[in-house]
Amino acid sequence: MFTGIVEEVGRVAILDDHRLSVLGSKVLEGAKLGDSIAVNGACLTVVSFDEDEFSVDLAPETIRRTALGNVHSGDWVNLERPLAVSDRLGGHIVQGHVDGTGRVTSIKPEGDCVIIRIASPKRLMPYIVEKGFMAVDGISLTVVKKGASSFTVSVIPYTLENTNLKGKMAGDRVNLEVDIVAKYVESLMAR
């Protein structure tokens, strides 16, 4: 389980034959083989590492569900270690199980913040609520407004500067994860 509070922005070293290697340091403190690290919100298993780089395998399902198959050497990615039982839950409950991808449609300044509009797959829209949360590339963000097929988030300067959002442009794909509680409620109500 993760919180959606990005610990570090890493840089893609290599994406080769379904293996992704990422440069990072903070998320490797205390790392062991088999540990999980969220990369742009996708929970992935560390298969090799040294002091400043780690590698994960991308399963076909991960390639289908996420935008990670589209990253290139040099791209910035958000990194987060799993939540320890003794940690504060500073963001939201994020599983690292990406539900699908969206596309940034606009980025507009508003005061010292930016408003980012993201087009979402229609199947995810029922889970999105105003003032609820969405994990966007693993970042826990509050939904400002919900439309028929998109939603907006307001990003404060700190988040913009300390995540990969600072390099996003209209047209970029992002990983989306909706609130797990909403999915469980829907499943129970369907009974």
SULTADA-V71191 format. One record per residue. N is the residue number from 0. SS is DSSP state (alpha for helix, beta for strand, coil for the rest). PSI is psi as a letter, one per 30 degrees, with the letter a starting at -180 (NA if undefined). Layout:
n-><N,N>
ss-><SS,SS>
psi-><PSI,PSI>
This chain:
n-><0,1,2,3,4,5,6,7,8,9,10,11,12,13,14,15,16,17,18,19,20,21,22,23,24,25,26,27,28,29,30,31,32,33,34,35,36,37,38,39,40,41,42,43,44,45,46,47,48,49,50,51,52,53,54,55,56,57,58,59,60,61,62,63,64,65,66,67,68,69,70,71,72,73,74,75,76,77,78,79,80,81,82,83,84,85,86,87,88,89,90,91,92,93,94,95,96,97,98,99,100,101,102,103,104,105,106,107,108,109,110,111,112,113,114,115,116,117,118,119,120,121,122,123,124,125,126,127,128,129,130,131,132,133,134,135,136,137,138,139,140,141,142,143,144,145,146,147,148,149,150,151,152,153,154,155,156,157,158,159,160,161,162,163,164,165,166,167,168,169,170,171,172,173,174,175,176,177,178,179,180,181,182,183,184,185,186,187,188,189,190>
ss-><coil,beta,coil,coil,coil,coil,coil,beta,beta,beta,beta,beta,beta,beta,beta,beta,coil,coil,beta,beta,beta,beta,beta,coil,coil,alpha,alpha,alpha,coil,coil,coil,coil,coil,coil,coil,beta,beta,beta,beta,coil,coil,beta,beta,beta,beta,beta,beta,beta,beta,coil,coil,coil,beta,beta,beta,beta,beta,coil,coil,alpha,alpha,alpha,alpha,alpha,alpha,coil,coil,alpha,alpha,alpha,coil,coil,coil,coil,coil,beta,beta,beta,beta,beta,beta,coil,coil,coil,coil,coil,coil,coil,coil,coil,coil,coil,coil,beta,coil,coil,coil,coil,coil,beta,beta,beta,beta,beta,beta,beta,beta,beta,beta,beta,coil,coil,beta,beta,beta,beta,beta,beta,beta,coil,coil,alpha,alpha,alpha,alpha,coil,coil,coil,coil,coil,coil,coil,beta,beta,beta,beta,coil,coil,beta,beta,beta,beta,beta,beta,beta,beta,coil,coil,coil,beta,beta,beta,beta,beta,beta,coil,alpha,alpha,alpha,alpha,alpha,coil,coil,alpha,alpha,alpha,alpha,coil,coil,coil,coil,coil,beta,beta,beta,beta,beta,coil,coil,alpha,alpha,alpha,alpha,alpha,alpha,alpha,alpha,alpha,alpha,alpha,coil>
psi-><k,l,f,g,j,k,e,k,j,l,k,k,e,k,j,j,h,g,k,k,k,k,k,l,e,e,f,f,j,g,l,l,k,f,l,k,k,k,j,h,f,k,j,l,k,k,f,l,l,a,f,g,k,l,k,l,k,j,l,e,e,e,e,e,f,l,g,f,f,f,l,l,k,f,k,k,k,k,k,k,l,l,k,l,e,f,l,k,i,f,c,l,j,k,f,g,j,k,f,a,l,l,k,k,f,l,j,k,k,j,b,g,l,k,k,k,k,k,k,l,k,e,f,f,e,f,f,k,k,k,g,a,l,k,j,j,h,g,k,j,k,k,k,e,k,k,a,e,g,l,l,l,k,k,k,l,e,e,e,e,f,g,l,f,f,f,g,k,l,k,f,k,k,l,k,k,k,l,k,e,e,e,e,e,e,e,e,e,f,f,NA>
